């Protein structure tokens, strides 16, 4: 029987900005959780985190001095990249390199449209979660060996 603690470990590992889905999915697979459920839980958790960060940064930008600081730091060329196709590439590839939390935080601070960020974060969760799961399944024995050596 798999305990609630095991599922909470997957959820909190997904929420952690330093680990994210890249660690949470192999952890869940290594702990013997069903792969499909791990993908669903990790994907939903990741999307909720991204949406909350987007909305939080949007609210912070409405505070006078923070909004002025953000506007001062935005450049025309960078803002053009963010509003163009660069945003979709950043949201799809960025979580693999930097993590969802970092990508959303940086691009929101640089002025990305919040609706597009939330939509692209959903697309990212739908595309990257199965990819990470496939890699985790391929190296399941290695993940279990690492988890056993920790205990």
C-alpha positions in Angstrom: 0.0 0.0 0.0 1.4 3.4 -1.0 1.1 6.0 1.7 0.0 9.6 1.5 3.5 10.6 2.5 4.8 9.2 -0.8 2.3 11.3 -2.8 3.1 14.4 -0.8 6.8 13.9 -1.5 6.0 14.0 -5.2 3.8 17.1 -4.9 6.3 19.0 -2.8 9.2 18.0 -5.0 7.2 19.3 -7.9 6.5 22.6 -6.1 10.1 23.1 -5.1 11.8 25.6 -7.5 15.1 23.8 -7.3 13.7 20.4 -8.2 10.4 20.5 -10.1 9.0 17.8 -12.4 12.5 16.7 -13.5 13.1 15.2 -10.0 9.5 14.6 -8.9 8.5 12.2 -11.7 11.6 10.0 -11.3 11.1 10.1 -7.6 7.5 8.9 -7.9 8.5 6.2 -10.4 11.4 5.1 -8.2 9.1 4.9 -5.2 6.8 2.6 -7.1 3.9 4.9 -7.8 1.8 4.4 -11.0 3.5 6.4 -13.8 0.3 7.8 -15.2 -0.9 9.1 -11.8 2.5 10.5 -11.1 2.4 12.4 -14.4 -1.1 13.7 -13.7 -0.3 14.8 -10.2 3.0 16.4 -11.2 1.6 18.0 -14.3 -1.4 19.5 -12.4 0.8 20.7 -9.6 3.3 22.3 -12.0 0.6 24.1 -13.9 -1.0 25.4 -10.7 2.3 26.6 -9.5 3.0 28.4 -12.8 -0.4 30.0 -12.8 -0.1 31.2 -9.2 3.4 32.7 -9.9 2.0 34.5 -13.0 -0.9 35.9 -11.1 1.3 36.9 -8.1 3.8 38.7 -10.2 1.0 40.5 -12.0 -0.4 41.7 -8.7 3.1 42.8 -7.6 3.5 44.9 -10.8 0.5 46.9 -9.7 2.3 48.2 -6.6 3.6 51.6 -7.5 7.4 51.4 -7.0 7.6 47.8 -8.1 5.7 48.5 -11.3 7.9 51.5 -12.0 11.1 49.4 -11.4 9.8 46.6 -13.8 9.0 49.2 -16.5 12.4 50.8 -16.1 14.2 47.4 -16.6 12.2 46.3 -19.7 13.9 46.9 -23.0 12.3 47.3 -26.4 14.2 44.4 -28.0 13.7 42.0 -25.1 10.0 42.9 -24.8 9.6 42.2 -28.5 11.2 38.8 -28.1 8.9 38.0 -25.2 5.8 39.1 -26.9 6.8 37.2 -30.1 7.6 33.6 -30.6 10.4 33.7 -28.0 7.8 33.2 -25.3 6.6 29.8 -26.5 10.2 28.5 -26.9 11.1 29.8 -23.4 8.1 28.2 -21.8 8.6 24.9 -23.6 12.4 24.6 -23.3 13.0 26.8 -20.2 11.6 24.4 -17.7 14.0 21.7 -18.9 17.0 24.0 -18.4 16.0 26.3 -15.6 12.7 25.1 -14.1 9.2 26.3 -14.4 9.4 28.7 -11.4 12.4 30.5 -12.7 11.1 30.9 -16.3 7.7 32.2 -15.2 9.3 34.6 -12.7 11.8 36.0 -15.2 9.4 36.4 -18.1 6.6 37.9 -16.0 9.0 40.4 -14.6 10.0 41.2 -18.1 6.5 41.9 -19.1 5.1 38.8 -20.8 1.3 38.7 -21.2 -0.1 36.8 -18.2 -2.8 35.0 -20.3 -0.2 33.7 -22.7 2.1 32.7 -19.9 -0.7 30.6 -18.3 -1.7 29.1 -21.6 1.9 28.2 -22.5 2.5 26.8 -19.0 -0.4 24.5 -19.6 1.0 23.4 -22.9 4.4 22.9 -21.3 2.9 20.7 -18.6 1.1 18.7 -21.2 4.1 18.2 -23.4 7.0 18.0 -20.9 5.5 15.8 -18.2 5.1 12.7 -20.5 8.6 13.3 -21.8 10.1 13.3 -18.3 8.0 10.3 -17.4 9.4 8.3 -20.4 12.9 9.1 -19.4 12.1 8.2 -15.8 10.6 4.8 -16.9 13.7 4.1 -18.9 16.0 4.7 -15.9 13.6 3.3 -13.3 16.2 0.8 -12.0 18.7 3.6 -11.5 16.2 5.7 -9.6 15.3 2.8 -7.3 19.0 2.1 -6.7 19.6 5.7 -5.7 16.6 5.8 -3.4 17.7 2.5 -1.7 21.2 3.8 -1.2 19.8 6.9 0.5 17.9 4.8 3.1 
